[in-house]
């Protein structure tokens, strides 16, 4: 595999038993993923930046959770409106300090 | 958040619309996650190593997929029996070369 520059994981609260439920999902996880994909396409970041939804990360009280690797930046209480700012920060090799948990 | 030493993502083929289906799930993704959790507990790696299931990573032909961050090691065609060897390698700061994609 070509190495990604950034891999964004968005908690979608999926359970392995086949249900999607839980705090992050209620709180716009689907829109967060869609917005990341839109930003990645608009900025031609395909192949450099990938977004993947995840199962529950276990810190629901701070959800919706977004983790960016390899830098391991943990963001909490993310909204779909925060996505553009997060991608701006990625492109500048910076972080959105107000969302860090 | 305390930084994890390793974060293991296992493709569980979850779709954000609330279904779990697809190649990785058919191919033992659930057992792979359970085995990782068992190894993490047996070796007292809680807080250092975390395992999270993910939605489809889009490379189903090489599934089941496991990605380990921050080193971004992509493993393919992983079986539940490979988990112990992957965790051995993590503890030794090495990789399981035969599974790398």
N, CA and C atoms of all chains as a GROMACS GRO file, in nm:
protein
  606
    1UNK      N    1   0.084  -0.122   0.000
    1UNK     CA    2   0.000   0.000   0.000
    1UNK      C    3   0.087   0.126   0.000
    2UNK      N    4   0.046   0.225  -0.080
    2UNK     CA    5   0.108   0.357  -0.071
    2UNK      C    6   0.075   0.414   0.067
    3UNK      N    7   0.171   0.477   0.129
    3UNK     CA    8   0.143   0.535   0.260
    3UNK      C    9   0.056   0.660   0.246
    4UNK      N   10  -0.048   0.665   0.328
    4UNK     CA   11  -0.131   0.786   0.334
    4UNK      C   12  -0.059   0.892   0.415
    5UNK      N   13  -0.087   1.018   0.381
    5UNK     CA   14  -0.031   1.128   0.461
    5UNK      C   15  -0.111   1.143   0.592
    6UNK      N   16  -0.240   1.130   0.578
    6UNK     CA   17  -0.327   1.135   0.697
    6UNK      C   18  -0.441   1.035   0.681
    7UNK      N   19  -0.473   0.966   0.786
    7UNK     CA   20  -0.588   0.876   0.786
    7UNK      C   21  -0.681   0.921   0.898
    8UNK      N   22  -0.800   0.962   0.858
    8UNK     CA   23  -0.897   1.019   0.952
    8UNK      C   24  -0.998   0.912   0.990
    9UNK      N   25  -1.011   0.884   1.118
    9UNK     CA   26  -1.108   0.785   1.166
    9UNK      C   27  -1.221   0.858   1.239
   10UNK      N   28  -1.342   0.830   1.196
   10UNK     CA   29  -1.461   0.896   1.254
   10UNK      C   30  -1.544   0.790   1.324
   11UNK      N   31  -1.567   0.809   1.453
   11UNK     CA   32  -1.648   0.711   1.526
   11UNK      C   33  -1.791   0.713   1.475
   12UNK      N   34  -1.836   0.597   1.429
   12UNK     CA   35  -1.975   0.582   1.383
   12UNK      C   36  -2.052   0.489   1.474
   13UNK      N   37  -1.991   0.455   1.587
   13UNK     CA   38  -2.057   0.375   1.690
   13UNK      C   39  -2.100   0.237   1.643
   14UNK      N   40  -2.047   0.190   1.530
   14UNK     CA   41  -2.091   0.059   1.479
   14UNK      C   42  -2.054  -0.052   1.576
   15UNK      N   43  -2.147  -0.142   1.594
   15UNK     CA   44  -2.120  -0.263   1.673
   15UNK      C   45  -2.091  -0.376   1.576
   16UNK      N   46  -1.998  -0.462   1.612
   16UNK     CA   47  -1.962  -0.572   1.523
   16UNK      C   48  -2.077  -0.669   1.500
   17UNK      N   49  -2.175  -0.668   1.590
   17UNK     CA   50  -2.288  -0.759   1.573
   17UNK      C   51  -2.384  -0.711   1.464
   18UNK      N   52  -2.356  -0.596   1.407
   18UNK     CA   53  -2.436  -0.556   1.293
   18UNK      C   54  -2.535  -0.444   1.317
   19UNK      N   55  -2.517  -0.373   1.427
   19UNK     CA   56  -2.604  -0.258   1.449
   19UNK      C   57  -2.518  -0.132   1.447
   20UNK      N   58  -2.576  -0.023   1.405
   20UNK     CA   59  -2.512   0.107   1.426
   20UNK      C   60  -2.601   0.181   1.524
   21UNK      N   61  -2.549   0.208   1.640
   21UNK     CA   62  -2.624   0.285   1.736
   21UNK      C   63  -2.524   0.352   1.827
   22UNK      N   64  -2.571   0.444   1.909
   22UNK     CA   65  -2.481   0.504   2.005
   22UNK      C   66  -2.464   0.653   1.981
   23UNK      N   67  -2.391   0.711   2.072
   23UNK     CA   68  -2.384   0.855   2.083
   23UNK      C   69  -2.329   0.923   1.959
   24UNK      N   70  -2.215   0.876   1.910
   24UNK     CA   71  -2.152   0.945   1.797
   24UNK      C   72  -2.242   0.941   1.674
   25UNK      N   73  -2.307   0.827   1.654
   25UNK     CA   74  -2.392   0.815   1.535
   25UNK      C   75  -2.510   0.912   1.545
   26UNK      N   76  -2.571   0.918   1.665
   26UNK     CA   77  -2.682   1.013   1.685
   26UNK      C   78  -2.635   1.155   1.656
   27UNK      N   79  -2.510   1.181   1.690
   27UNK     CA   80  -2.457   1.316   1.681
   27UNK      C   81  -2.387   1.342   1.548
   28UNK      N   82  -2.448   1.302   1.439
   28UNK     CA   83  -2.400   1.346   1.308
   28UNK      C   84  -2.276   1.278   1.253
   29UNK      N   85  -2.245   1.157   1.300
   29UNK     CA   86  -2.125   1.089   1.248
   29UNK      C   87  -2.133   1.072   1.096
   30UNK      N   88  -2.252   1.042   1.046
   30UNK     CA   89  -2.266   1.019   0.902
   30UNK      C   90  -2.232   1.148   0.826
   31UNK      N   91  -2.285   1.260   0.871
   31UNK     CA   92  -2.256   1.387   0.803
   31UNK      C   93  -2.108   1.425   0.815
   32UNK      N   94  -2.047   1.391   0.926
   32UNK     CA   95  -1.904   1.420   0.943
   32UNK      C   96  -1.823   1.343   0.839
   33UNK      N   97  -1.853   1.214   0.822
   33UNK     CA   98  -1.783   1.133   0.721
   33UNK      C   99  -1.807   1.189   0.581
   34UNK      N  100  -1.932   1.221   0.550
   34UNK     CA  101  -1.964   1.274   0.417
   34UNK      C  102  -1.891   1.404   0.391
   35UNK      N  103  -1.886   1.490   0.492
   35UNK     CA  104  -1.817   1.619   0.474
   35UNK      C  105  -1.667   1.600   0.454
   36UNK      N  106  -1.608   1.507   0.528
   36UNK     CA  107  -1.465   1.479   0.506
   36UNK      C  108  -1.443   1.432   0.363
   37UNK      N  109  -1.528   1.340   0.317
   37UNK     CA  110  -1.509   1.289   0.181
   37UNK      C  111  -1.523   1.401   0.078
   38UNK      N  112  -1.616   1.493   0.103
   38UNK     CA  113  -1.635   1.605   0.011
   38UNK      C  114  -1.512   1.695   0.009
   39UNK      N  115  -1.459   1.725   0.128
   39UNK     CA  116  -1.339   1.811   0.135
   39UNK      C  117  -1.219   1.744   0.066
   40UNK      N  118  -1.206   1.613   0.086
   40UNK     CA  119  -1.094   1.539   0.026
   40UNK      C  120  -1.104   1.544  -0.126
   41UNK      N  121  -1.225   1.527  -0.178
   41UNK     CA  122  -1.242   1.532  -0.323
   41UNK      C  123  -1.222   1.674  -0.376
   42UNK      N  124  -1.280   1.771  -0.308
   42UNK     CA  125  -1.270   1.910  -0.355
   42UNK      C  126  -1.125   1.958  -0.360
   43UNK      N  127  -1.044   1.908  -0.268
   43UNK     CA  128  -0.904   1.954  -0.258
   43UNK      C  129  -0.806   1.859  -0.328
   44UNK      N  130  -0.860   1.760  -0.401
   44UNK     CA  131  -0.774   1.662  -0.469
   44UNK      C  132  -0.677   1.593  -0.374
   45UNK      N  133  -0.728   1.550  -0.261
   45UNK     CA  134  -0.642   1.484  -0.162
   45UNK      C  135  -0.656   1.332  -0.165
   46UNK      N  136  -0.730   1.281  -0.265
   46UNK     CA  137  -0.742   1.135  -0.279
   46UNK      C  138  -0.604   1.072  -0.287
   47UNK      N  139  -0.585   0.963  -0.215
   47UNK     CA  140  -0.455   0.895  -0.217
   47UNK      C  141  -0.361   0.948  -0.111
   48UNK      N  142  -0.389   1.068  -0.064
   48UNK     CA  143  -0.307   1.128   0.044
   48UNK      C  144  -0.380   1.122   0.177
   49UNK      N  145  -0.510   1.147   0.170
   49UNK     CA  146  -0.592   1.152   0.291
   49UNK      C  147  -0.711   1.057   0.271
   50UNK      N  148  -0.739   0.976   0.371
   50UNK     CA  149  -0.849   0.880   0.363
   50UNK      C  150  -0.934   0.896   0.489
   51UNK      N  151  -1.064   0.877   0.475
   51UNK     CA  152  -1.152   0.881   0.592
   51UNK      C  153  -1.220   0.744   0.606
   52UNK      N  154  -1.224   0.695   0.727
   52UNK     CA  155  -1.281   0.563   0.757
   52UNK      C  156  -1.368   0.576   0.881
   53UNK      N  157  -1.487   0.521   0.876
   53UNK     CA  158  -1.572   0.520   0.996
   53UNK      C  159  -1.532   0.403   1.084
   54UNK      N  160  -1.557   0.415   1.211
   54UNK     CA  161  -1.514   0.309   1.304
   54UNK      C  162  -1.627   0.267   1.397
   55UNK      N  163  -1.602   0.157   1.464
   55UNK     CA  164  -1.687   0.117   1.575
   55UNK      C  165  -1.660   0.205   1.695
   56UNK      N  166  -1.737   0.182   1.799
   56UNK     CA  167  -1.730   0.265   1.920
   56UNK      C  168  -1.588   0.271   1.975
   57UNK      N  169  -1.543   0.393   2.006
   57UNK     CA  170  -1.407   0.412   2.060
   57UNK      C  171  -1.408   0.419   2.214
   58UNK      N  172  -1.526   0.411   2.272
   58UNK     CA  173  -1.533   0.397   2.417
   58UNK      C  174  -1.522   0.525   2.497
   59UNK      N  175  -1.523   0.638   2.429
   59UNK     CA  176  -1.521   0.766   2.503
   59UNK      C  177  -1.639   0.850   2.457
   60UNK      N  178  -1.757   0.787   2.468
   60UNK     CA  179  -1.882   0.841   2.412
   60UNK      C  180  -1.914   0.979   2.470
   61UNK      N  181  -1.875   1.004   2.595
   61UNK     CA  182  -1.910   1.132   2.657
   61UNK      C  183  -1.845   1.250   2.585
   62UNK      N  184  -1.739   1.221   2.509
   62UNK     CA  185  -1.671   1.326   2.435
   62UNK      C  186  -1.701   1.320   2.285
   63UNK      N  187  -1.797   1.236   2.247
   63UNK     CA  188  -1.829   1.217   2.106
   63UNK      C  189  -1.905   1.334   2.046
   64UNK      N  190  -1.911   1.342   1.916
   64UNK     CA  191  -1.847   1.253   1.821
   64UNK      C  192  -1.695   1.268   1.818
   65UNK      N  193  -1.630   1.152   1.811
   65UNK     CA  194  -1.484   1.143   1.817
   65UNK      C  195  -1.426   1.133   1.675
   66UNK      N  196  -1.319   1.206   1.651
   66UNK     CA  197  -1.241   1.195   1.527
   66UNK      C  198  -1.095   1.179   1.569
   67UNK      N  199  -1.026   1.079   1.514
   67UNK     CA  200  -0.883   1.061   1.542
   67UNK      C  201  -0.808   1.066   1.410
   68UNK      N  202  -0.701   1.143   1.408
   68UNK     CA  203  -0.621   1.154   1.285
   68UNK      C  204  -0.485   1.091   1.310
   69UNK      N  205  -0.449   0.994   1.222
   69UNK     CA  206  -0.318   0.930   1.227
   69UNK      C  207  -0.239   0.971   1.104
   70UNK      N  208  -0.104   0.964   1.106
   70UNK     CA  209  -0.019   0.906   1.210
   70UNK      C  210   0.007   0.997   1.330
   71UNK      N  211  -0.038   1.121   1.324
   71UNK     CA  212  -0.004   1.212   1.433
   71UNK      C  213  -0.081   1.182   1.563
   72UNK      N  214  -0.185   1.098   1.552
   72UNK     CA  215  -0.271   1.064   1.666
   72UNK      C  216  -0.326   1.189   1.736
   73UNK      N  217  -0.403   1.264   1.662
   73UNK     CA  218  -0.473   1.378   1.719
   73UNK      C  219  -0.616   1.334   1.750
   74UNK      N  220  -0.656   1.346   1.876
   74UNK     CA  221  -0.791   1.308   1.918
   74UNK      C  222  -0.876   1.434   1.926
   75UNK      N  223  -0.982   1.438   1.846
   75UNK     CA  224  -1.078   1.549   1.852
   75UNK      C  225  -1.209   1.499   1.913
   76UNK      N  226  -1.272   1.586   1.993
   76UNK     CA  227  -1.401   1.550   2.053
   76UNK      C  228  -1.508   1.653   2.025
   77UNK      N  229  -1.631   1.610   2.044
   77UNK     CA  230  -1.749   1.695   2.020
   77UNK      C  231  -1.741   1.764   1.885
   78UNK      N  232  -1.702   1.685   1.786
   78UNK     CA  233  -1.687   1.737   1.650
   78UNK      C  234  -1.825   1.750   1.584
   79UNK      N  235  -1.845   1.855   1.511
   79UNK     CA  236  -1.970   1.870   1.434
   79UNK      C  237  -1.936   1.869   1.286
   80UNK      N  238  -2.037   1.846   1.201
   80UNK     CA  239  -2.011   1.849   1.056
   80UNK      C  240  -1.951   1.982   1.012
   81UNK      N  241  -1.985   2.089   1.081
   81UNK     CA  242  -1.931   2.222   1.046
   81UNK      C  243  -1.783   2.238   1.079
   82UNK      N  244  -1.730   2.151   1.164
   82UNK     CA  245  -1.588   2.160   1.201
   82UNK      C  246  -1.496   2.097   1.096
   83UNK      N  247  -1.554   2.020   1.005
   83UNK     CA  248  -1.472   1.938   0.915
   83UNK      C  249  -1.378   2.022   0.828
   84UNK      N  250  -1.431   2.131   0.774
   84UNK     CA  251  -1.350   2.215   0.685
   84UNK      C  252  -1.226   2.267   0.759
   85UNK      N  253  -1.248   2.310   0.883
   85UNK     CA  254  -1.137   2.364   0.964
   85UNK      C  255  -1.034   2.255   0.996
   86UNK      N  256  -1.081   2.133   1.021
   86UNK     CA  257  -0.989   2.023   1.049
   86UNK      C  258  -0.903   1.993   0.926
   87UNK      N  259  -0.964   1.995   0.808
   87UNK     CA  260  -0.887   1.967   0.685
   87UNK      C  261  -0.793   2.083   0.653
   88UNK      N  262  -0.839   2.206   0.677
   88UNK     CA  263  -0.747   2.322   0.664
   88UNK      C  264  -0.623   2.298   0.749
   89UNK      N  265  -0.645   2.260   0.874
   89UNK     CA  266  -0.533   2.239   0.967
   89UNK      C  267  -0.441   2.128   0.917
   90UNK      N  268  -0.500   2.019   0.868
   90UNK     CA  269  -0.418   1.908   0.815
   90UNK      C  270  -0.327   1.956   0.704
   91UNK      N  271  -0.383   2.038   0.615
   91UNK     CA  272  -0.303   2.084   0.501
   91UNK      C  273  -0.190   2.175   0.546
   92UNK      N  274  -0.210   2.241   0.659
   92UNK     CA  275  -0.106   2.330   0.711
   92UNK      C  276  -0.020   2.262   0.818
   93UNK      N  277  -0.038   2.129   0.833
   93UNK     CA  278   0.035   2.052   0.936
   93UNK      C  279   0.012   2.112   1.075
   94UNK      N  280  -0.112   2.158   1.095
   94UNK     CA  281  -0.147   2.212   1.227
   94UNK      C  282  -0.264   2.134   1.286
   95UNK      N  283  -0.312   2.179   1.400
   95UNK     CA  284  -0.424   2.113   1.466
   95UNK      C  285  -0.531   2.215   1.503
   96UNK      N  286  -0.653   2.170   1.520
   96UNK     CA  287  -0.760   2.258   1.566
   96UNK      C  288  -0.764   2.246   1.719
   97UNK      N  289  -0.692   2.338   1.782
   97UNK     CA  290  -0.668   2.325   1.927
   97UNK      C  291  -0.799   2.317   2.009
   98UNK      N  292  -0.900   2.394   1.968
   98UNK     CA  293  -1.023   2.400   2.049
   98UNK      C  294  -1.098   2.266   2.053
   99UNK      N  295  -1.068   2.175   1.960
   99UNK     CA  296  -1.139   2.045   1.957
   99UNK      C  297  -1.059   1.931   2.017
  100UNK      N  298  -0.933   1.957   2.050
  100UNK     CA  299  -0.847   1.849   2.100
  100UNK      C  300  -0.893   1.798   2.238
  101UNK      N  301  -0.894   1.667   2.252
  101UNK     CA  302  -0.929   1.609   2.384
  101UNK      C  303  -0.809   1.530   2.436
  102UNK      N  304  -0.635   1.313   2.575
  102UNK     CA  305  -0.617   1.168   2.567
  102UNK      C  306  -0.469   1.133   2.583
  103UNK      N  307  -0.443   1.028   2.663
  103UNK     CA  308  -0.310   0.969   2.666
  103UNK      C  309  -0.280   0.911   2.528
  104UNK      N  310  -0.160   0.930   2.479
  104UNK     CA  311  -0.128   0.873   2.348
  104UNK      C  312  -0.112   0.721   2.358
  105UNK      N  313  -0.176   0.652   2.265
  105UNK     CA  314  -0.158   0.507   2.255
  105UNK      C  315  -0.024   0.479   2.189
  106UNK      N  316   0.034   0.366   2.223
  106UNK     CA  317   0.157   0.324   2.157
  106UNK      C  318   0.124   0.265   2.020
  107UNK      N  319   0.017   0.189   2.015
  107UNK     CA  320  -0.030   0.133   1.888
  107UNK      C  321  -0.182   0.134   1.886
  108UNK      N  322  -0.240   0.168   1.773
  108UNK     CA  323  -0.386   0.161   1.756
  108UNK      C  324  -0.411   0.071   1.636
  109UNK      N  325  -0.478  -0.040   1.662
  109UNK     CA  326  -0.501  -0.144   1.561
  109UNK      C  327  -0.642  -0.128   1.506
  110UNK      N  328  -0.654  -0.108   1.377
  110UNK     CA  329  -0.786  -0.096   1.314
  110UNK      C  330  -0.813  -0.222   1.232
  111UNK      N  331  -0.927  -0.282   1.258
  111UNK     CA  332  -0.964  -0.407   1.190
  111UNK      C  333  -1.088  -0.380   1.104
  112UNK      N  334  -1.077  -0.405   0.975
  112UNK     CA  335  -1.193  -0.380   0.890
  112UNK      C  336  -1.305  -0.478   0.924
  113UNK      N  337  -1.420  -0.422   0.958
  113UNK     CA  338  -1.537  -0.504   0.987
  113UNK      C  339  -1.645  -0.483   0.884
  114UNK      N  340  -1.609  -0.409   0.777
  114UNK     CA  341  -1.700  -0.388   0.664
  114UNK      C  342  -1.829  -0.314   0.701
  115UNK      N  343  -1.832  -0.250   0.815
  115UNK     CA  344  -1.956  -0.183   0.857
  115UNK      C  345  -1.991  -0.071   0.761
  116UNK      N  346  -2.116  -0.064   0.728
  116UNK     CA  347  -2.166   0.047   0.648
  116UNK      C  348  -2.232   0.148   0.742
  117UNK      N  349  -2.214   0.276   0.710
  117UNK     CA  350  -2.269   0.380   0.798
  117UNK      C  351  -2.420   0.375   0.805
  118UNK      N  352  -2.483   0.313   0.706
  118UNK     CA  353  -2.629   0.305   0.708
  118UNK      C  354  -2.680   0.201   0.806
  119UNK      N  355  -2.589   0.129   0.869
  119UNK     CA  356  -2.634   0.042   0.976
  119UNK      C  357  -2.633  -0.106   0.945
  120UNK      N  358  -2.563  -0.145   0.840
  120UNK     CA  359  -2.549  -0.287   0.813
  120UNK      C  360  -2.404  -0.324   0.830
  121UNK      N  361  -2.379  -0.445   0.870
  121UNK     CA  362  -2.245  -0.500   0.863
  121UNK      C  363  -2.250  -0.612   0.760
  122UNK      N  364  -2.180  -0.592   0.652
  122UNK     CA  365  -2.173  -0.699   0.552
  122UNK      C  366  -2.045  -0.679   0.474
  123UNK      N  367  -2.012  -0.773   0.391
  123UNK     CA  368  -1.893  -0.756   0.309
  123UNK      C  369  -1.786  -0.856   0.340
  124UNK      N  370  -1.682  -0.847   0.261
  124UNK     CA  371  -1.580  -0.950   0.256
  124UNK      C  372  -1.510  -0.970   0.390
  125UNK      N  373  -1.461  -0.862   0.449
  125UNK     CA  374  -1.382  -0.878   0.573
  125UNK      C  375  -1.466  -0.940   0.684
  126UNK      N  376  -1.592  -0.898   0.691
  126UNK     CA  377  -1.677  -0.951   0.797
  126UNK      C  378  -1.701  -1.100   0.776
  127UNK      N  379  -1.728  -1.139   0.651
  127UNK     CA  380  -1.744  -1.283   0.622
  127UNK      C  381  -1.620  -1.359   0.663
  128UNK      N  382  -1.507  -1.295   0.646
  128UNK     CA  383  -1.379  -1.363   0.668
  128UNK      C  384  -1.326  -1.341   0.809
  129UNK      N  385  -1.409  -1.356   0.908
  129UNK     CA  386  -1.362  -1.364   1.046
  129UNK      C  387  -1.321  -1.233   1.112
  130UNK      N  388  -1.369  -1.119   1.063
  130UNK     CA  389  -1.331  -0.992   1.126
  130UNK      C  390  -1.367  -0.990   1.275
  131UNK      N  391  -1.482  -1.047   1.307
  131UNK     CA  392  -1.524  -1.046   1.448
  131UNK      C  393  -1.424  -1.123   1.534
  132UNK      N  394  -1.384  -1.242   1.487
  132UNK     CA  395  -1.287  -1.322   1.564
  132UNK      C  396  -1.152  -1.253   1.572
  133UNK      N  397  -1.115  -1.180   1.466
  133UNK     CA  398  -0.987  -1.108   1.469
  133UNK      C  399  -0.990  -1.001   1.579
  134UNK      N  400  -1.100  -0.925   1.586
  134UNK     CA  401  -1.112  -0.823   1.691
  134UNK      C  402  -1.110  -0.887   1.829
  135UNK      N  403  -1.186  -0.995   1.846
  135UNK     CA  404  -1.192  -1.061   1.977
  135UNK      C  405  -1.054  -1.114   2.018
  136UNK      N  406  -0.982  -1.170   1.922
  136UNK     CA  407  -0.848  -1.223   1.954
  136UNK      C  408  -0.751  -1.110   1.991
  137UNK      N  409  -0.760  -0.997   1.919
  137UNK     CA  410  -0.674  -0.883   1.957
  137UNK      C  411  -0.707  -0.838   2.100
  138UNK      N  412  -0.834  -0.829   2.131
  138UNK     CA  413  -0.870  -0.784   2.266
  138UNK      C  414  -0.820  -0.883   2.372
  139UNK      N  415  -0.825  -1.011   2.340
  139UNK     CA  416  -0.777  -1.112   2.434
  139UNK      C  417  -0.626  -1.100   2.455
  140UNK      N  418  -0.552  -1.081   2.345
  140UNK     CA  419  -0.406  -1.067   2.356
  140UNK      C  420  -0.370  -0.940   2.436
  141UNK      N  421  -0.443  -0.832   2.410
  141UNK     CA  422  -0.416  -0.705   2.480
  141UNK      C  423  -0.437  -0.723   2.630
  142UNK      N  424  -0.546  -0.793   2.666
  142UNK     CA  425  -0.572  -0.815   2.809
  142UNK      C  426  -0.470  -0.910   2.870
  143UNK      N  427  -0.442  -1.019   2.800
  143UNK     CA  428  -0.348  -1.119   2.854
  143UNK      C  429  -0.210  -1.059   2.879
  144UNK      N  430  -0.173  -0.962   2.793
  144UNK     CA  431  -0.037  -0.906   2.804
  144UNK      C  432  -0.034  -0.772   2.879
  145UNK      N  433  -0.146  -0.738   2.940
  145UNK     CA  434  -0.155  -0.611   3.016
  145UNK      C  435  -0.118  -0.490   2.930
  146UNK      N  436  -0.169  -0.486   2.809
  146UNK     CA  437  -0.137  -0.375   2.719
  146UNK      C  438  -0.250  -0.270   2.714
  147UNK      N  439  -0.350  -0.284   2.800
  147UNK     CA  440  -0.457  -0.184   2.806
  147UNK      C  441  -0.397  -0.046   2.827
  148UNK      N  442  -0.444   0.053   2.753
  148UNK     CA  443  -0.392   0.188   2.769
  148UNK      C  444  -0.275   0.216   2.676
  149UNK      N  445  -0.211   0.109   2.630
  149UNK     CA  446  -0.098   0.123   2.536
  149UNK      C  447  -0.140   0.086   2.396
  150UNK      N  448  -0.222  -0.019   2.388
  150UNK     CA  449  -0.266  -0.072   2.259
  150UNK      C  450  -0.419  -0.079   2.261
  151UNK      N  451  -0.481  -0.031   2.154
  151UNK     CA  452  -0.628  -0.033   2.145
  151UNK      C  453  -0.665  -0.095   2.011
  152UNK      N  454  -0.776  -0.167   2.009
  152UNK     CA  455  -0.825  -0.223   1.883
  152UNK      C  456  -0.963  -0.164   1.854
  153UNK      N  457  -0.983  -0.124   1.730
  153UNK     CA  458  -1.109  -0.061   1.688
  153UNK      C  459  -1.150  -0.122   1.555
  154UNK      N  460  -1.276  -0.160   1.545
  154UNK     CA  461  -1.326  -0.210   1.415
  154UNK      C  462  -1.362  -0.090   1.328
  155UNK      N  463  -1.357  -0.111   1.197
  155UNK     CA  464  -1.384   0.001   1.107
  155UNK      C  465  -1.486  -0.036   1.000
  156UNK      N  466  -1.530   0.065   0.930
  156UNK     CA  467  -1.607   0.044   0.809
  156UNK      C  468  -1.514   0.000   0.696
  157UNK      N  469  -1.574  -0.029   0.582
  157UNK     CA  470  -1.501  -0.081   0.467
  157UNK      C  471  -1.383   0.010   0.430
  158UNK      N  472  -1.267  -0.049   0.409
  158UNK     CA  473  -1.147   0.027   0.372
  158UNK      C  474  -1.124   0.028   0.221
  159UNK      N  475  -1.211  -0.040   0.148
  159UNK     CA  476  -1.207  -0.028   0.002
  159UNK      C  477  -1.106  -0.115  -0.069
  160UNK      N  478  -1.040  -0.205   0.004
  160UNK     CA  479  -0.946  -0.296  -0.062
  160UNK      C  480  -0.984  -0.439  -0.027
  161UNK      N  481  -1.111  -0.469  -0.056
  161UNK     CA  482  -1.174  -0.593  -0.012
  161UNK      C  483  -1.102  -0.716  -0.066
  162UNK      N  484  -1.040  -0.704  -0.185
  162UNK     CA  485  -0.975  -0.821  -0.244
  162UNK      C  486  -0.858  -0.868  -0.159
  163UNK      N  487  -0.808  -0.779  -0.073
  163UNK     CA  488  -0.696  -0.818   0.014
  163UNK      C  489  -0.741  -0.840   0.158
  164UNK      N  490  -0.871  -0.840   0.181
  164UNK     CA  491  -0.923  -0.853   0.316
  164UNK      C  492  -0.912  -0.993   0.369
  165UNK      N  493  -0.930  -1.009   0.498
  165UNK     CA  494  -0.950  -0.906   0.598
  165UNK      C  495  -0.827  -0.817   0.619
  166UNK      N  496  -0.856  -0.686   0.628
  166UNK     CA  497  -0.752  -0.584   0.640
  166UNK      C  498  -0.734  -0.545   0.787
  167UNK      N  499  -0.608  -0.529   0.826
  167UNK     CA  500  -0.573  -0.475   0.957
  167UNK      C  501  -0.470  -0.365   0.934
  168UNK      N  502  -0.491  -0.247   0.991
  168UNK     CA  503  -0.393  -0.139   0.981
  168UNK      C  504  -0.350  -0.100   1.121
  169UNK      N  505  -0.220  -0.086   1.139
  169UNK     CA  506  -0.168  -0.048   1.271
  169UNK      C  507  -0.105   0.091   1.260
  170UNK      N  508  -0.151   0.182   1.345
  170UNK     CA  509  -0.094   0.316   1.354
  170UNK      C  510  -0.024   0.332   1.486
  171UNK      N  511   0.073   0.425   1.501
  171UNK     CA  512   0.109   0.530   1.406
  171UNK      C  513   0.202   0.485   1.294
  172UNK      N  514   0.251   0.361   1.297
  172UNK     CA  515   0.350   0.320   1.198
  172UNK      C  516   0.289   0.296   1.060
  173UNK      N  517   0.154   0.291   1.056
  173UNK     CA  518   0.081   0.267   0.930
  173UNK      C  519   0.130   0.141   0.859
  174UNK      N  520   0.114   0.030   0.928
  174UNK     CA  521   0.142  -0.101   0.868
  174UNK      C  522   0.010  -0.159   0.818
  175UNK      N  523   0.004  -0.188   0.688
  175UNK     CA  524  -0.117  -0.247   0.630
  175UNK      C  525  -0.095  -0.397   0.617
  176UNK      N  526  -0.181  -0.473   0.684
  176UNK     CA  527  -0.178  -0.619   0.672
  176UNK      C  528  -0.302  -0.665   0.594
  177UNK      N  529  -0.284  -0.768   0.510
  177UNK     CA  530  -0.396  -0.822   0.434
  177UNK      C  531  -0.411  -0.972   0.454
  178UNK      N  532  -0.530  -1.022   0.419
  178UNK     CA  533  -0.563  -1.165   0.432
  178UNK      C  534  -0.527  -1.217   0.571
  179UNK      N  535  -0.563  -1.136   0.670
  179UNK     CA  536  -0.534  -1.171   0.809
  179UNK      C  537  -0.636  -1.274   0.858
  180UNK      N  538  -0.591  -1.371   0.934
  180UNK     CA  539  -0.682  -1.468   0.995
  180UNK      C  540  -0.676  -1.451   1.147
  181UNK      N  541  -0.776  -1.502   1.216
  181UNK     CA  542  -0.772  -1.494   1.363
  181UNK      C  543  -0.644  -1.557   1.420
  182UNK      N  544  -0.591  -1.658   1.352
  182UNK     CA  545  -0.469  -1.724   1.400
  182UNK      C  546  -0.344  -1.638   1.386
  183UNK      N  547  -0.351  -1.533   1.304
  183UNK     CA  548  -0.234  -1.445   1.285
  183UNK      C  549  -0.220  -1.341   1.397
  184UNK      N  550  -0.324  -1.326   1.477
  184UNK     CA  551  -0.328  -1.214   1.572
  184UNK      C  552  -0.214  -1.219   1.673
  185UNK      N  553  -0.189  -1.339   1.726
  185UNK     CA  554  -0.084  -1.353   1.828
  185UNK      C  555   0.051  -1.307   1.771
  186UNK      N  556   0.079  -1.348   1.648
  186UNK     CA  557   0.206  -1.312   1.583
  186UNK      C  558   0.215  -1.161   1.559
  187UNK      N  559   0.103  -1.099   1.523
  187UNK     CA  560   0.102  -0.953   1.501
  187UNK      C  561   0.132  -0.880   1.633
  188UNK      N  562   0.074  -0.928   1.741
  188UNK     CA  563   0.097  -0.861   1.870
  188UNK      C  564   0.240  -0.888   1.920
  189UNK      N  565   0.290  -1.009   1.896
  189UNK     CA  566   0.433  -1.037   1.925
  189UNK      C  567   0.521  -0.934   1.854
  190UNK      N  568   0.494  -0.915   1.726
  190UNK     CA  569   0.574  -0.821   1.646
  190UNK      C  570   0.563  -0.679   1.701
  191UNK      N  571   0.442  -0.637   1.737
  191UNK     CA  572   0.423  -0.502   1.795
  191UNK      C  573   0.510  -0.484   1.919
  192UNK      N  574   0.511  -0.585   2.003
  192UNK     CA  575   0.587  -0.572   2.128
  192UNK      C  576   0.737  -0.564   2.102
  193UNK      N  577   0.779  -0.623   1.989
  193UNK     CA  578   0.921  -0.620   1.954
  193UNK      C  579   0.954  -0.507   1.856
  194UNK      N  580   0.855  -0.419   1.832
  194UNK     CA  581   0.872  -0.308   1.736
  194UNK      C  582   0.910  -0.363   1.598
  195UNK      N  583   0.852  -0.476   1.563
  195UNK     CA  584   0.876  -0.534   1.432
  195UNK      C  585   0.745  -0.549   1.356
  196UNK      N  586   0.751  -0.610   1.239
  196UNK     CA  587   0.631  -0.631   1.159
  196UNK      C  588   0.625  -0.777   1.114
  197UNK      N  589   0.505  -0.822   1.080
  197UNK     CA  590   0.489  -0.957   1.025
  197UNK      C  591   0.497  -0.944   0.873
  198UNK      N  592   0.617  -0.963   0.823
  198UNK     CA  593   0.644  -0.932   0.680
  198UNK      C  594   0.551  -1.006   0.585
  199UNK      N  595   0.521  -1.133   0.616
  199UNK     CA  596   0.443  -1.215   0.521
  199UNK      C  597   0.300  -1.163   0.502
  200UNK      N  598   0.252  -1.079   0.594
  200UNK     CA  599   0.114  -1.029   0.584
  200UNK      C  600   0.106  -0.887   0.528
  201UNK      N  601   0.220  -0.823   0.511
  201UNK     CA  602   0.219  -0.682   0.467
  201UNK      C  603   0.168  -0.670   0.324
  202UNK      N  604   0.083  -0.571   0.302
  202UNK     CA  605   0.035  -0.545   0.164
  202UNK      C  606   0.079  -0.406   0.122
   0.00000   0.00000   0.00000
